[in-house]
Amino acid sequence: MKNLSLIAAIGENRELGYKKDLLYHIREDLMFYKKMTMGKNIIMGRVTLESMPKSAIIGRNPIVLTRSIIQDDNKIKYYNDIDKLLEEIFNSDEEYMVVGGASIYQTFIEHVDTMYLTTLYDPMPKIADCYFPEFNLLDWDINLLIEGKDKDITYKIREYHRKKVANR
């Protein structure tokens, strides 16, 4: 979908997090997240919402896809049906960005046309307990946006655009 993308920071082997937290906190990556998500609808799972600092949703429109029954919160939209959420996205001109966690990325990866992935190239400080879904690099055009080092952590922020396929 043209108005649906995702953003994530992952290790070289698709490591995503450990015990409901990011593996790294790279200043430039966090600033990139803020820039790319500000003012947009951000889609996440319930656990991701509960683990995020409040500052990560301020200025954004949080949408939570969950199987749980949630107390009504006027600031957050809740869905328990992926098809209804996809229909809303399809019928909207607004931008939507998937921000995690692992099962939400798995659910949406086939629907996004753009991904923003920060890849971290140094050994993980912790063993990951969740991973970003596998995807075929050959299906994507890749642009390097930022390359850097934070303390001893080397990283690259890339933009992935799904290659156009005749039947898509």
N, C-alpha and C positions, 0 to 999 in steps of 0.2 A: 504494500500500500504506500502511496506517495507521501502520506502524512504520518506514517508510523516508522519510527526508528528505535534503536536501542543503544545504550551506553553501558560500558562495563570496564573494570580494571581486572586483568587476569594475568596469571603467571604464564610462563613459557609453555607449560603443559596444561593450560586451561584452568589452573587453580583459581578459585573464586573467593573462598572465605574459609574461616574457621570459627566455630562456635558463635555463629551469628554476627561476625565482625569481618571487616576487610583484612586481608593479609598485610597490606601496606597502607600507609597514609602519606601519599606523595603530594606535597603542596601544589605543584603545578597541575596535577591530575584533578585534585579537588577544585581548583579554580576553573579548570576546563569543564568539569561537571556542572559547576554553578552557571557558567556562561551558556552552556548548551541546553540546560534545562529550565532556566529562569523564564517565567511566564508561560510555560508549557504545561500540558497535562502529562503527569508522570504516572506510569503504571507499575505496580509492584504487588507482591504478595503480602499477606498479613504479617508474617515474621519479619520481612524486610522493613515494613512500616514500624513495627515495634522496636527494631534494633537501630533505626536511623535517629541521629540527633535531630531535634526539632528544626534546626537551621537548614537542614537538607530539604525541607518541604516548604519553608517560608517563601512566598513569591511564586509558588507553583500550585497546580491544581492536582492534588493527589487522588489517584484512583486505585482501589485495592481489589484484586481478584482473589477471592477466598471461598473456601467451602464452609467456613465458620459463620455463625450468626453473630453479628456485631451490633453493639449499641449504636444507635443512630448518631452520627456526627455530621452536622451541617457543612463542615469544611472538607469532608472527605466523601467521595462517591464510592460505594461498594457494589461489586458485581459478584455473583456466583455462577454466572453463565457466560462462558467465553464467546459464544455466538452473538449474544446481545451486545457485548462490549465491542466486538469486531464490527457489528452493524452500526453502532454509534460512530465508530472511527471512520468507517467507509462513507457514511452520510454527512460527515463534518468537514469543514475547511480548516479546522484547528489542527495544531501539531500535537502529536502524542509521542512520548518517549518511554520505552520500557527501561526500568532501572533496577530490576532484580526481584527476587533471588533466582537461584538456579532453575527451579521448576517453572518459573514465569518466563525466564529466557527460553527454556525448552519449548514452552507453549507458543511463544510468539516468533521465534526465529524464522519460521517458514513464511511469516507474513510481512516481515520488514524488508524494505528495499535499501536501507542505510543502517550501518552499524558504526559506532565510534568505540574503538577498543584501545585501551592502554595496555600494552604488553610489558610485563616486568621480567627482566632477564637475569636476575641474580637469584641465588638459592633462596627458597622460601624460609622465612624465620620460623614458621610453624608448618606442621603437616596440614594440608587442606582437608576439609571434610565435605566440601561441595565444589562442583566444577561447572564451568561454562559448557554448554552443549557443543558437541563436535559439529563442524561444518566443513564443506569442501572449499578450499581457497580458490580453486579454479572457477567457482561460480561468482567470484567477486572481482571487481576492479578496485585496486588498493592505492590510496594516496597517503604518503607520510605527511603528517601535520606538524608534529613536534617530536624532537629527539632530545633527551636530556639525561641528567644524572642528579639524584637527590641523595646526599650522603654517599653511601656505597651502592645505591640502587640505580641501575641503568634501565631506562624505559623509552618506549616509543608510543606515541599516540597516532593512530591511523584511522582513516575514514574508509569504510568498505561500502561500495555501491554494487548492488546485485546486477550482474550482467543481464541484459534483456534476452529473453527466450521467446521464440515465435508464439508459443501457446500460453504464455503467462499473462 
